[in-house]
Amino acid sequence: MNVKIKLSDCVRPLLLGALFLGAAAQAEVQPLNRVVAIVDNDVIMQSQLDVRVREVQQTIAKRGAELPPVQVLSQQVLERLIIENIQLQIGDRSGIRITDEELNQALASIAQRNNMSLEQFRAALVQDGLSFDDARDQVRREMIISRVRQRRVAERIQVTDQEVQNFLASDLGKMQLSEEFRLANILIPLADGSSPQDIQAAERQVQELHQQLRAGADFAQMAVTRSASETALEGGEMGWRKAAQLPPPFDAMIGAMSVGDVTEPMRTPGGFIMLKLLEKRGGGTQVRDEVNVRHILIKPSEIRSEAETKRLIERLHERLLAGEDFSELAKSVSEDPGSALNGGSLDWIDPSVLVPEFRDVMSNTASGELSKPFKSQYGWHVLQVVGRRATDGSAQFREQQALTVLRNRKYDEELQAWLRQIRDEAYVEIKL
C-alpha cells in the first residue's frame, strides 16, 4: 500500500540539512560549504538553504504548481530560515530545552494523528525522503519555536470579560457556530513608520499582483514568490478560520465570497493583504465534545531542577494510585493558581483550547482514569478525566469559544508584529 505523509502537515518543516559531498570518480575538486547569512551569533550555511529549497520545490511540485525561479525561491526560503534562526536563538538564550521523552511523545502523537504506528511513520518518512533523525530534529526545532512564541507572544495577549460579552452580542459572534473558511493570503509588508513614498510603492505592488491574479495567475505561486506572510512558502495557506477570527474588514466580507474568490487588497497594520477563499464548511448547529478534567501541576524553578520536578510528580502519582484524594492533594500541592483552589478542576472544557500535550494525554485517558505524569510547556502534570459530554452551546461553552476566537485573532496580529520586530532588531548580514 502506498502510504504518503507530509511531515509539514503536522509541523512546519525546519530541516537544516548537513553538507553532502559527492564522491567523484575522477577525484575532482568539490566546492566547499559556505556561509550564506550571519544571524546574530549564528550562521546559515549554503547546505541548509539548498536542502530547504529542494524541500519547498518538492512541495510545490506535488501541488502541481509551476516552480518559481530558483533565485526568487532561494530569497524567500533564506528569509524564512533567518526568522526561524532568530527564534531558535531566543529559545536557547531563554533556556528552552526539549527532552527526549517529550520528543518521543510528540512523534508518537504525530504518527497517531495520521493513523499509523511509529514504525509505519518511519517508513512513510523514508518514502518522503526524510530520515527519522531528520524528523526528530524538525520536530524539536518546531517545539522550541512554539514555546518561544508562547512566552513572547501568547502571554502578552489579554481578553477582557467585556470584550467577550461584546463579541457574543455582535453579529459576528452570533455567526461563530456557522461557516468556517479555508483561506490563503498574500502580504506586502509595511514597516512601522513607513514614509508616504513607501506606502505608495507597496500599494502599487499589491495592485499589480491583484491585476495578475484577476488575469488568471496562480495564487499559491504568487504567494511563494512575492508574499512576506509567515505562510508564504506554503502557498499562503492559513488553514480553517471563522469569519470572526479575521481582522476587519475581512471578517464582514468573507461570508459573501464564493470559493475561488480573491479579495481586493486591504491595508492592515502589517501591510497590504489579499485573501483567497479556498473552501467552505459548516453551518447549522454544531455539537461539540467537552471534557470534565482535573489536574495537578508542578513547575521547575530556580531551586527545583527539571529532574527533581519529574521525581516529585511521579511520587504524587504514586500517592494518587494508592488512593489519596485527588482534590485534597491538588489543593495542597498544585502550582496552577487557576485550578488548585478548586481541587485541580478545570470543569467542563473544550479540548481545543488546551495545549497539545495536555489535550493528547487527556484524549487517551478513559473517564475515571488517572494519566501517567507528562510534561507540557507549563511544567509536569498528572490529570484525571472525570467525565465527557456533547454540548450544542451552553452559555459557558459559548463564552469559552468567544475567548478562544478573540485570543486567536489577537495572536495572529501580535505574532506578525513580533516577527517583524525581532527581524528588525537582529543583526543579519546576507552573503548570497
TAJOSUL-V905464 format. One record per run of one state. SS is the DSSP state (@ for helix, = for strand, . for the rest). FROM is the first residue (numbers start at 0). TO is the last residue. If there is no record, write none. Layout:
# TAJOSUL-V905464
<<SS:FROM:TO> <SS:FROM:TO>>
This chain:
# TAJOSUL-V905464
<<.:0:5> <@:6:8> <.:9:33> <=:34:38> <.:39:40> <=:41:44> <@:45:61> <.:62:68> <@:69:92> <.:93:98> <@:99:112> <.:113:116> <@:117:126> <.:127:130> <@:131:151> <.:152:152> <@:153:155> <.:156:159> <@:160:168> <.:169:169> <@:170:173> <.:174:177> <=:178:188> <.:189:194> <@:195:213> <.:214:217> <@:218:225> <.:226:230> <@:231:233> <.:234:235> <=:236:241> <@:242:244> <.:245:248> <@:249:255> <.:256:260> <=:261:261> <.:262:264> <=:265:267> <.:268:269> <=:270:281> <.:282:286> <=:287:297> <.:298:299> <=:300:300> <.:301:302> <=:303:303> <.:304:304> <@:305:320> <.:321:324> <@:325:332> <.:333:338> <@:339:341> <.:342:343> <=:344:348> <.:349:349> <@:350:352> <.:353:354> <@:355:362> <.:363:368> <=:369:369> <.:370:372> <=:373:375> <.:376:377> <=:378:390> <.:391:393> <@:394:424> <.:425:426> <=:427:429> <.:430:431>>
